[in-house]
């Protein structure tokens, strides 16, 4: 069983949207939002444009 995310669902959804807006930007968006790593953000899901 994986541990629960420390980030609320709305935050995760917006973060993923931001990546879609500023491509190639996982690292830049992660830094801007104070998320530990770009990998954490990447695991939140693909941007809308990739779904």
Secondary structure, DSSP 4 states (H G I P E B T S, - for coil): -PPPPSS-HHHHHHHHHHHHHSTT-HHHHHHHHT-S-HHHHHHT---GGG-
